[in-house]
Amino acid sequence: MTHEHSHSDSGRLRIWYRDDIKNALLSAYAATLATSSRQLPSQESLSFRRGFVAALVAVGLNFGIAPLPFAAEWNQLRTSDDLESVVKANATTHDSTT
């Protein structure tokens, strides 16, 4: 009788380092910056961005990673009614630092 292993690796100890998780969150954020800065923001894309950044922040908090470098944008997105100006300001800031 053979046992097939699932891809879940259940029962095995996995170690994840905070820096690895933080880098994964930062790379996901950078990918959205690269794609969102090439298009004019629509209300739908701004709402998506708000949710996406919120999800990244939530995952970071789950692993005790706070604040993340984009937490300031999240605070602005969370409280602002003018999402377009927040996204444009953050895209300009990130473009000038890269």
C-alpha positions in Angstrom: 0.0 0.0 0.0 1.4 3.4 -1.0 0.7 6.7 0.6 0.4 9.7 -1.6 1.4 12.9 -0.1 -0.7 15.9 -0.5 0.7 19.3 -1.3 -0.4 20.7 2.1 2.5 19.1 4.0 0.2 18.7 6.9 2.0 17.6 10.0 5.3 19.1 9.1 6.7 22.0 11.0 7.2 25.1 8.8 9.2 28.1 10.0 8.6 31.4 8.4 10.6 34.4 9.4 9.0 37.9 9.8 11.5 39.4 7.3 10.4 36.8 4.7 6.7 37.6 5.2 7.4 41.3 5.2 9.3 41.1 2.0 6.5 39.1 0.4 4.0 41.8 1.5 6.2 44.5 0.2 6.7 42.8 -3.2 2.9 42.4 -3.6 2.5 46.1 -2.8 5.2 47.1 -5.2 3.6 45.0 -8.0 0.3 46.9 -7.5 2.1 50.2 -7.5 3.8 49.4 -10.8 0.5 48.4 -12.5 -1.7 51.1 -10.9 0.6 54.0 -11.8 0.2 53.2 -15.5 -3.5 53.8 -15.6 -5.9 56.5 -14.7 -7.6 55.6 -11.4 -11.3 54.7 -11.6 -13.6 54.5 -8.6 -13.5 50.7 -9.0 -9.7 50.5 -9.1 -9.4 52.9 -6.1 -11.8 50.7 -4.1 -9.8 47.6 -5.1 -6.6 49.3 -4.0 -8.2 50.2 -0.6 -9.2 46.6 -0.1 -5.9 45.2 -1.3 -3.8 47.5 1.0 -6.1 46.7 3.9 -5.5 42.9 3.2 -1.8 43.4 3.2 -1.9 45.3 6.4 -4.1 42.7 8.0 -1.7 39.9 7.0 1.2 41.9 8.4 -0.6 42.5 11.7 -1.4 38.7 11.9 2.3 38.0 11.9 3.2 40.9 14.2 4.7 43.0 11.4 3.7 46.6 12.0 4.0 49.2 10.9 4.5 48.3 7.3 6.1 51.0 5.0 2.7 51.5 3.3 0.7 51.8 6.5 0.6 55.6 6.0 -1.2 55.1 2.7 -3.6 52.7 4.3 -4.5 55.2 7.0 -5.1 57.8 4.3 -7.2 55.5 2.1 -9.2 54.4 5.1 -10.2 57.9 6.2 -10.3 59.8 2.9 -13.2 60.4 0.6 -10.9 61.6 -2.1 -9.1 58.3 -2.9 -7.8 59.5 -6.2 -5.6 62.2 -4.7 -4.3 59.8 -2.1 -3.2 57.3 -4.7 -1.7 59.9 -7.0 0.3 61.4 -4.1 1.6 58.0 -3.0 2.5 57.0 -6.5 4.4 60.2 -7.0 6.2 59.7 -3.7 7.2 56.1 -4.6 8.2 57.1 -8.1 10.6 59.7 -6.8 12.2 57.3 -4.3 12.9 54.6 -6.9 
